[in-house]
Amino acid sequence: MAVRISGTTLPNEKRIEVALTYVFGIGRVTSNTILDSIKIDRNKRTKDLTEEEVKKLRDAIEKEYKLEGELKREILLNIKRLKEVGSYRGSRHSRGLPARGQRTKTNSRTVRGNARKTMGSGKKPTAQKT
């Protein structure tokens, strides 16, 4: 029996603790919190869950957490708001550059369009002598 939670099919052979992380918006900590609240053993495999446990799990998740499409929509709206306000973070998002203070001189080359296959190739030419 395949277990589906908010549009995502959970893998049968994995422990339920790990299988829940396949849903966008649920990580390892959240997964453990959910399982503890409804008293399901973390080491149980997804295929070994009973219908009643699956129903409990689905109800607990849908009642408490924003997942998948709803969460992605909220994230996109937050980014859109940053762009409209004209904040620094918004401008970094619109240019497709790192928004959290990472360095860009040596890293994030592919984002900047300066991807080098081997060292030295694609390097900007040095200034000419005048």
Contacts in CASP RR format, 6 or more apart in sequence:
PFRMAT RR
TARGET T0000
AUTHOR 0000-0000-0000
METHOD contacts of the structure
MODEL  1
MAVRISGTTLPNEKRIEVALTYVFGIGRVTSNTILDSIKIDRNKRTKDLT
EEEVKKLRDAIEKEYKLEGELKREILLNIKRLKEVGSYRGSRHSRGLPAR
GQRTKTNSRTVRGNARKTMGSGKKPTAQKT
1 47 0 8 1.000
2 9 0 8 1.000
2 10 0 8 1.000
2 12 0 8 1.000
3 9 0 8 1.000
3 10 0 8 1.000
3 12 0 8 1.000
3 19 0 8 1.000
3 46 0 8 1.000
3 49 0 8 1.000
3 54 0 8 1.000
3 57 0 8 1.000
4 10 0 8 1.000
5 20 0 8 1.000
5 23 0 8 1.000
5 57 0 8 1.000
5 58 0 8 1.000
5 61 0 8 1.000
5 67 0 8 1.000
6 23 0 8 1.000
6 61 0 8 1.000
6 62 0 8 1.000
6 67 0 8 1.000
6 68 0 8 1.000
7 68 0 8 1.000
8 22 0 8 1.000
8 23 0 8 1.000
8 24 0 8 1.000
8 68 0 8 1.000
10 16 0 8 1.000
10 19 0 8 1.000
10 20 0 8 1.000
10 22 0 8 1.000
10 23 0 8 1.000
10 46 0 8 1.000
11 19 0 8 1.000
11 22 0 8 1.000
11 46 0 8 1.000
12 45 0 8 1.000
12 46 0 8 1.000
12 47 0 8 1.000
13 45 0 8 1.000
13 46 0 8 1.000
13 47 0 8 1.000
14 45 0 8 1.000
14 46 0 8 1.000
15 42 0 8 1.000
15 43 0 8 1.000
15 44 0 8 1.000
15 45 0 8 1.000
15 46 0 8 1.000
16 31 0 8 1.000
16 35 0 8 1.000
16 40 0 8 1.000
16 41 0 8 1.000
16 42 0 8 1.000
16 44 0 8 1.000
16 45 0 8 1.000
16 46 0 8 1.000
16 49 0 8 1.000
16 57 0 8 1.000
17 28 0 8 1.000
17 31 0 8 1.000
17 32 0 8 1.000
17 35 0 8 1.000
17 42 0 8 1.000
17 43 0 8 1.000
18 28 0 8 1.000
18 31 0 8 1.000
19 46 0 8 1.000
20 26 0 8 1.000
20 27 0 8 1.000
20 30 0 8 1.000
20 31 0 8 1.000
20 34 0 8 1.000
20 35 0 8 1.000
21 27 0 8 1.000
21 28 0 8 1.000
21 31 0 8 1.000
23 61 0 8 1.000
23 67 0 8 1.000
23 68 0 8 1.000
24 67 0 8 1.000
24 68 0 8 1.000
24 69 0 8 1.000
24 71 0 8 1.000
24 72 0 8 1.000
25 65 0 8 1.000
25 66 0 8 1.000
25 67 0 8 1.000
25 68 0 8 1.000
25 71 0 8 1.000
26 34 0 8 1.000
26 61 0 8 1.000
26 65 0 8 1.000
26 67 0 8 1.000
30 65 0 8 1.000
32 42 0 8 1.000
34 57 0 8 1.000
34 60 0 8 1.000
34 61 0 8 1.000
34 64 0 8 1.000
35 41 0 8 1.000
35 42 0 8 1.000
37 60 0 8 1.000
38 53 0 8 1.000
38 56 0 8 1.000
38 57 0 8 1.000
38 60 0 8 1.000
40 49 0 8 1.000
40 53 0 8 1.000
40 56 0 8 1.000
40 57 0 8 1.000
49 57 0 8 1.000
61 67 0 8 1.000
66 74 0 8 1.000
79 90 0 8 1.000
79 93 0 8 1.000
82 89 0 8 1.000
82 90 0 8 1.000
82 93 0 8 1.000
83 90 0 8 1.000
83 91 0 8 1.000
83 93 0 8 1.000
83 94 0 8 1.000
89 99 0 8 1.000
90 99 0 8 1.000
92 98 0 8 1.000
92 99 0 8 1.000
93 99 0 8 1.000
96 111 0 8 1.000
97 104 0 8 1.000
97 108 0 8 1.000
97 111 0 8 1.000
97 112 0 8 1.000
98 104 0 8 1.000
98 108 0 8 1.000
98 111 0 8 1.000
102 108 0 8 1.000
104 112 0 8 1.000
109 115 0 8 1.000
109 116 0 8 1.000
114 122 0 8 1.000
116 122 0 8 1.000
116 123 0 8 1.000
END
